[in-house]
Amino acid sequence: MSLLSGVVSIIMIKLFTGENNFEIERRISEIITNFDGIAEKIDGSLLELNQMADLFTGSTLFADKRLIIIKYLSENKSVWTVFDTWIDRVPEEIDIVLVEPNPDKRTKTYKTLAKIASVQDFKLWQDYDYKKAENWTIAESKKHGLSLDQKSASALISRVGVDQWRIYRAIQKLAVLDKVDPEIIFTVIDPNITENIYELFNSIFDKNSQTAIDKIKTIKLHEDPYMIMGLLSSQAFQLLIIVNSTKSISEIAKDFGVNPYVLTKLQSLTRRLGPDDIKRVVIAFAEADEKLKTSSTDPWTIVERAILKAI
C-alpha cells in the first residue's frame, strides 16, 4: 500500500493558485510568522531532479520542523511531471507551500494535489469588486492608523483602481498625513490609467484638442493602445447609459458592476454635452476599435484620430 494514504493526512501541503499575488504574499507572510523557525524558499522553476532527495530529507540538525515554500514548480516540466510520486515520501516534519498562479489542471500532479492538499485560489479583483475593495481599504487603513470613511475609500479606489498593491501603497502614503479626505487623496495620490482616461474625456468634452493630444502622448509612453481604446470605449458606453437611463447612478452601478463614484464623475460630464455629442464620441471610438482589429495603420495613430474626431 502506498504511503500516500497514511502520510498526507499528517504532513501539511498547501497549494496557492490564482494571480492575486498580493493576497498570496500576505498569506505566506502569515504562515512564516506563525512558524517557529526559518522558512526555506525555493524557486521551483530552477529545481533539478537530483535535488529532490536532499530537499525532502526531513528535519535538519537545527530544527525538528521544516517549512518549504516552492514557487512556480509547474514551469519546470521535468520535475512537475514526477512531483506527485514524491509526495508520499515527504516526512511529517515538513510542511510544504506550493505557489502556482496558473497550474495546468489536466496534469497528474495537479490532480493529486487537488485531492490531498489544502488548495486556495486567490483571484484578482475586477471592477465589479469595487465594494469589496472599499471595505478592504477601510479595514486595511485602520491597521496603519488611518481612519477612512466610505466616501474617502471610494475616492481612493476611483483614483488607483481595485489593484491591492496600489491601494496598499496609497494607504501607506496617506498614513503619514494628519488629515485625509477625497480632495487630499486626489492631490497626493497619482491616478491610475482609468482616472487618466477620465481626464482625457474631460479634455474631449472641453473641446480642447491640444490638451487631449498632449494627454494621450503622455499615456502612450507607458500603455498599450488596444487597452486604451478598450477603456475609452467602455467609458463612452457608460456615458451613453447614464444619458439614456432613468435609473439612479447607484442602480446603474449595481447593474453593470462598476464603481458609483466613477459614474458620478462621468455624469458631471454629461451636463456639458447633449445626447448627440455623446453619441458622436461613442461612434468615433467604436469605429476606431474596429479599425484597430482590421487595419495595418499604426494603432496610436488610430487612437489619436478617434480622439480628434470625438472632439
N, C-alpha and C positions, 0 to 999 in steps of 0.2 A: 504493500500500500504506500502511495506517495506521502511524503512528509507534509505535503500541501495542506491536507485536511487537518493535520494536527498543529502545525506551526502558525499558519496565517491568522488563526484566532488569537494568538498570543502576541506576535510581532505587530507593530503598528506601521501600516503603509497608507500614506495619503497621496492622492493624485489630484493636483490642481490644474484645471483646464480653463480655457477662455482667455480673452485678450485684455481683460481689465487688470493690467499689471500693478496698478496702484493697490487694489484690494488684495492681490496675491502677495505683494511685498509686505503689506501690513500684516497679513495673516502669518507669513513666515516669521516676521519680526516677533510676533506674539509667541509663536512656538519656541523660538530661540530664547526669548526672555524667560519662559517657563521651564526651560531645560537646564538642568544642573550640570553644566559642562560646556565644552566648546564645540559648536556645530561644524561639521565638515561640509564644505560647499564644493560641488563637483560640476564641471562643465561637461554634461553628458555627450555633447557633440564631438568631444575630443577623447572620450573614454575608449580604451582599447580592450579587446577581449582578454588579453593576458593580464589585465589589471583587476579583473573581476574577483578572482580568488582573494587577493590581498585586500580588496575593498570590503568584502563581506566575511572577514575572519572573526568577527565578534568583538569582544572587549579589548581594550588596549591596556598597557601597563599602568596607565594613569587614571582610568575611569572604567566603571562597571557597565555604563550605558553609553551608547553612541547615537548621535543624530546625524544622518547623512541627507543632505539636500542636493538633489540631482536635477539640473535644468537641461531641457532640450535633448533628452536622450533619443527621442524618436527621430531626430535628424541624423542620428548615427545608425544607419540601417543594419550594419553588421552586428551591432550589439543589441539593438532593439528587437530584432527578429528572434533572438535567443534569450532575451531577458526573462521571459516567463519561466524558463527552465531553471533560473537561478533563484526564483522567489522562494521555493520550498527549501533552499539551502541556507537562507538567512536566519541566523540565530535570534532568539527572542531579545537579546541585549541590544539589538539595533532597531532604531526607528528610521523609516525612510519617507522622505517627502519628494515626490516627483512633480516637476513643473512642466506641463506640456500644453502650450496655448492652443494648438490645433492638431491633436493626435489623430492618426488615421484609425478610425473606429472599426475598420474592417480587419485589422491585424490581430493575430492570435494573442500577442502580448497585451494589447488594449482590452480585448475581451476577457482575458484572465484577470487583469487588474480591476475591471469593472465589477467582477464578481467578489473579489476579496478585499479590495482597497476602499478606503473612505474617499469617495470622489466628490469634489466640489467644482462647480462650473462658475467662473467669475466673468460675467458678461459686461461688455462695455455699455455704459449708459447711452441711451438715444435721446433725441429731442423730446420725445413723449414722456421721458422720465424726469422732466423738469421739477415736478412736485417732490419726487424722491430726492432730487438734488438740493432743492430748497431746504427740506427737513434735515438732510445730512449736513448742509452748510451751517445751519443754526446750531446743531449739536456739536459739530466739529469746532466751530468758533469758540464755544464755551471752554473747550479743552485748552485753548490758547488765551484764555482770559478776556475774550472778546464777546460782547453781547450784541448779536444781530437780530433785529426784528424781521418779520416776514417780508416787509417791503424792501429792506436793505438786502436780504438774502436773494430776493427775486432780482433786484438790480444787479447784484454781483453775478448771478447766473446769466443774465442777459448780456453782461459785459464779457465774461470769459467762456460761456458755454457750459456744457454738462461734463466736461473733462475734469475728473477728480484731481489730477495733478495740478492743473491750472487753478482750480478752486483752492486747493490746499496751499499753494504758493501765494495766492492772493490773500488768504486769511493770515498767513504769516506776515505779509507786508502790512496788512491793516492792523494787526495786533499791537503794533508799536504806537499807534495813534491814540490820542486822548478821546476823540470823538469820531464816530463813523456813521454816515448816512448815505443815501443814494447819490447825492451831489458830490460828496467826498470820494465815493467809490469811482465815479466817472472821471474824477480828476486824477486820482492816484493810480488806478489800475488800467493797464493797457488793454485795448479792445481785442477780442478775437476776430476771426475773419467774418463771422456773421454780423458783428457790430460794424465792421468796416463796410460791409455790403449795405447796411442801413445808411451809413453816412454817404455812400456813393449814391444811393437812392435820393438822399436829401439834396445832393447837388443836381441830380437829374430833374427833380421837381422844382428846383430853383431856376432851372433852365440855364445853368451855369456850365457850359460845355468845357471851359478851360479847367475849372475845378474838378469836374468829373474825370477828364483825361489825366490830370495830374494824380488823382486818387488811384486810378487804375494802373498808372505807371509804377506807383509805389507797391500796389498789390502784386503786380506781375513779377516783381523781383523774387518773391518767395512762394507764390501759389501756382496751382495748376489751372490753366484756362478752362478746362472742362468742368472742374469743380466749381469755379467761379460762375460759370454760366448756369450751372445747376442751382446755385444759391440765388442768383439773380432771378431765374425763372420761378423758383419756389416763393420768394418774397413777393414777386409780381402777382403770382397766383393768389397769395394770401391777401394782397391788396384788393384784388378783384372780388374775393369772397366778402371782405369787410364792406365793400361798397354795395354789393348786391344782396347781402343777408339782412334779415330783420332781427336776427338773434343778437344777443349781447356779446361783448368780447369774451367774457368768461365761458359762455356757451360754445362759441366758435372754437376757443382754445381747447375745450374738452372734446369737441367733435373731431378735431384734427390732431390732437396730442401735441400742441405747441405751447410755449410759454405765453401766458396772457400779457405779461409785461411787454414782450416784444410786439405783440399785436396792438397793444395800446399805443406804442410808439409809431407803428405803421399807420394806425388810424389817424394820427395827427397829420400825416402826410396827405391823406385823402381829402382833408379840408381845403387844401391848396389847389387841387386839380379836380376836374369833374370826371364822371364815368368814362367819357370818350377819351380823355387824356390817359387815364389808367389803361383803357383798352389798347391804346396805341403802344404803351410800354409793354404790355403783355404780348402783343403781336410781334413787336420788334425782337423780344427775347426768344419767343417761340420759333421765329424764322431763323434766328442766329443759332439756336440749339440744333435745328435741323441741318443747317449748313456745316456745323461742326462735325456732324456724323457723315456727311456726304461729300464735302468739298475738300480740295487739297490746299486751299488757301491757309496761310498762317493763322492758327487759332486765335492768337491775341488780336490780330487784325480784325477778325470777325467780331470778337467781343467789343472792341473799340467802336467799330462801325455801328453795332447794335445800340450802344450807349448814345452815340450821336443821333441815331435815328429816333431813339426814345425821347430825347430832348426836343 
